[in-house]
Structures are given as structure tokens and as C-alpha cells.
Amino acid sequence: RGAGLVIQGSPELVRRMRWVMLFLLVALGGLVVRLWQLQVLRGDRYRHETVENVVHERYLPSIRGRILDRNLVPLADNRPAFNIYATPRTFSPIVAAQLRRLLGLSDEEMEKVNARIEAGKKRAPRQPVLVLEDQERARAARVEQERFRLPDIEVRHEPYRYYPQGDLAAHVIGYMSQMTPAELERNEDEGIAPDELVGRYGLEAEKERVLRGKKGKERYAVDARGQRLDEATARGLIQGDRIIEPVAGYSLVLTLDAHLQKIAEKAVAQHAAAAVAVVEVKTGRVLALVSKPSFDPNVMTGHLTRAEAYRLNNDKRKPFIDKTLRAQYPPGSTFKFVTTIAALEDGLAQEEEPIACPGYYERSGTRFRCTGSHGKLDLVEAVQHSCNIYFWTLAERIGIDRMAEVANEYGFGSRTGIGLNGDSPGRIPTRAWYEGFTRFKIGYTINSATGQGDVEVTVMQMVMAYAALANGGTLYVPQLVDRVVRADGGTVIPYAPQVKQTIDTPPYVVDLWKRGMWKTVNELGGTAYEHARSDVVSIVAKTGTAQVKAKRARKDEPEIKNWHPWVDHAWFAGWAPAEDPEVAIVVLIEHGGSGGKVAGPVARTILEGWWKEVRK
């Protein structure tokens, strides 16, 4: 009976077995199809993803070109530094905490690390990014010792930008920093990495493409812990070139003289805010360019703390504004040569014509005061004593538009062409300019004649104008770069002096102005006689004391020593030697007071230093 049950149950068993076999066949078929998909249809994709997980890339930094003075003294250079990199994809909170604990990172440093990691995640999560630059050797050693606990954290020994002369000529040289995410997006075609330093100011920014060079690339393989695999294993995983060598950037040789720059910066050390420009009269080459207050580019390049950034950004003297090129000032009496040329060229003044100075000048109910009661003066004496009334009288004869024409001829009202730090055009007002927003008054003409009112110029414009007066009428574009060179010193691009325009001022007119400048410095009664006359080198110049419109500070506002915004600007513009001019100089002491008394000694110190220590 039991046997009958087995026989009767066999068809059921067979049916079940068939279903089992069918299921196994379907499952096996599905597995085969899936394997076919993985191996054949999607094989390349998965192999690529596997390789991507194992094979990493890193940029090899190019060596940035150096910036050298005319005697090849390094102003911007490269030195070896320890940089710490992290891979954003594997940089977890645990790794972040370990790194912070290991290195004793401050809150500010950790914020910087996290910000760079986040930027890297958005751009290239598998690409290591620089999170801590220029680290001490001890910190780098600790990271190396703990590599097994810190996946995808590595220390690299790389060239790092530094400035061996500190803040010397900082506004000219500039500094470097990383781009913001928005800037990276705008400059995506440039191939700049989120952690890459780029020029942000001065020549570092202006000549970025010349200095930068071209990055290289290295491909390497890692294991599951982020540790590098040996060379033999890596070769089996990596196809194509493993290393593309970087190309070094070109270097700049400047016209600047580092020694003269030091002399000039030392000469203004006691002043809170100042600008100095020294140029070759016959070429337009810039020998020294000082803007004070300044900044240390070594701090700005990767070491700027939040506290230091706050101090610099809130300094009322504006250290990031180049006072030789960007800032605009009323030029005061240094501008009187414009009035002189306009009057003499048009026959509206004579050399020996006496004009009386009672100490004031009254027009339309307004009394304009002179620096004193000078009595009767001719043109040369008016320059020597800087008599305002003499030039106000000429201004009424000339008119504001004619003065503007002469000013434009000498480069005022347009950019110098140096192409650096926001080279400002200044402002030379005309009748039409005023009538665009108000009713024209004779007072505007009077103010313009002595470089006041709405007249604004830059220090660089003024020094190039005086160089043109000294050389017979050639207005040059100021030149800062002498040549671009390779690492071996070979010249790639030479730069020659560039003429902006030629000015056809009659020689006798300029000679009269020069005689006035001579008396200003070298004869008793001249506004710079007691403060700029030199027994070392003959100097001629015009001083200027430019009035400002600022109000006095409130009692609760902190004061800056030797800097009060309601005090006049002190100007000194001239050249040396007097007989055969070689260099032109302009000194501006911001809110310094008297041009002769305050700016004069600074100019004399610089010119004597140039004559004794720099001139060849």
C-alpha cells in the first residue's frame, strides 16, 4: 500500500521537479545575462570606474617665474615648502578631526581646510587639493608618521612663492592668493585649480600668464587605504603617460632699482602716508615707486589671518590703494607750470611783467587768499615764492579750457599707460564739464590755475609731466619691466621706451619755468630753499601745498600719528641734476602740510642717495 502511494505521488514529484529545474534554468539564464551585461555591454564602464577608484591624478606645480630688479636682485622668488593635500572624496569628519588633533589646528585654520575641501568636492572630488600650505617641518613630519591613519592625506615638498625683500615695493610686486569659487567659474578655461595661487595685485597679477608657466600631471595608483601602490603594480593599472612634466614660467627683470627703492622708503618712514616716484628723464624707466602705508606680500600670500585682514581693510589710510597710480589728489602749486605755459604760448603774459600781490584776490564777492603779501613780482619770482595771485591773474586772461588743453598735452586727464593697479586718469575740469551739472563761475578757473578745486592728478602723471619738461617735450609711458627672461637668463621679450606723445612747447617758455624752479630750491626766499637745497647734487623743483576738503575727525574717532585728513597735502616735483637732467622725482606726503618744509627734505634725501650710491 505504501508502494502504491509512492507510485501515485510520482507525477506530482515530477511536476515539482520540473518547476525546480525551470526555476534554476531561469535563474542561471538571468545570471548569464547579467554577467554578459557586466562583462560585455558595461564592461568598459565598470573597468573605468574600478580604475578611477584606484588610479588618482595630481597636478605637478610649475615653477613660477621670478621678479628681479634691474641689477637682478630678487624681489619675488620661490623656496621649497611643505604643503599638505587631501582628497575631498575621502575626507570624512573623522579624518578632519584626526588632522586637527594631530596638528593642533586653530578654528580659523580648520575653517580654511573645510572650505577648500568643499570647493574641491564641487569641482573634482578625486583630485587632491591643497588644504594647508607652507607648513613647518615638524607639522609635516607628524602627518607623514600618521599616514596609515589618514587616508588620502599627503605631504608634498613644492616650490612656494615668497618675497625676500619683505614689503619693499609691495604695491609694484603685488601678492598671490587663491581664487574664490565665483572667480574659478569665470576663469574655467584657464585650467586654474581651486587650491592654486594666482597673482592678485601688482605685477604678480598683471603678468600672471607670463609668470605662471604650465602645470604638469602625475597619475598614480592607491590601495583601499589610500596608500600608494608600488611602481610595478601601478604600471599594470595605468594606461598612457604617467607623468607630464610641468613647464616653468618666465621671469621679469624690472627697471626698478632695489637700493634706490630702499632709500626712498626709508626717507618716508616717519610719515604715515606718502607716495614717491622716481623716473629716468630720457627714457621713462621707473627707478623707484613708493606707496605708503604698505603690506607684506609674504603675509598676503597664504598667511593672512582674519585679524590682519580686518586691520588692513579698516585702515583709513587705505594700504591697498596704490598712492602713485590709483589715488588722485589736487596737485596744488606743482600744477602752475600748466598756467604758465598757456599764458606765455598765447602771448597773454610777459616774462618781466610785474603783477602786484596784496595778499588776497577778490572776485564775485569771494576773497581768495595768497600765502602772503608778496608785492610786485615777475614770472620767475612768482614761481620762486609760489605766489597764487600772480597765477590767478593769468588764469582770468587764459580761461579754464585753454589750461585744460595744456594739461592734457602733458598727460593729465588720461591714464599714463603703465597698466598697473588701476592707473587712474585723474580729472581736468572744463567749462563744459561744470555746465553739465551747475552754472559756471569764474572761481572754477581761479582754482584750476593753482591746482585746486576739482583738479585731480596722480603722482605718476606728475612725475612723467616733469620728466617731459626736463627732456624737452617727450612724454613717455612709464616703464616698469625691462625684459622677460627664461630661467637661464636668456631674453624672451625686450621692452624699449615708449613715447606717449611729443609736446611742442617753445623752449623759451620751459626755460622761464626752469629758472623759477631753480630759484625755488637754490635762492633765498624760495619755498624749498631751506629744506631741499643740496651741496651733493643740484636740484630744481616746484613745491605744492594742496588744500583738502575733509572735515575734522570726531572726538571719538581714533587718531593716526602724523596723519590728519583735514591737513593739506605736501607736494614736491622736480629733477636732478639741474643742468643736464637725469631723473625726475615727485614726492607726496598725504596730509603732510607744507610742500617745501615736509616733502622737500624727503626728495633731497632720495636724490642725494641716488647721486652717491646708485648713479653709475
PyMOL commands that set and color helices and strands:
alter all, ss='L'
color gray80, all
select helices_A, chain A and resi 2-41+43-54+88-90+93-103+107-123+137-145+147-149+170-173+181-186+188-190+202-206+208-212+231-237+258-267+297-300+306-313+332-345+379-385+388-398+400-409+431-435+442-449+459-471+507-522+529-532+595-614
alter helices_A, ss='H'
color red, helices_A
select strands_A, chain A and resi 55-60+67-68+74-86+129-135+153-162+176-178+197-199+216-221+243-244+251-254+274-280+286-292+355-357+360-363+366-369+375-377+474-477+481-485+491-494+498-502+540-546+569-576+583-589
alter strands_A, ss='S'
color yellow, strands_A
deselect
rebuild
show_as cartoon
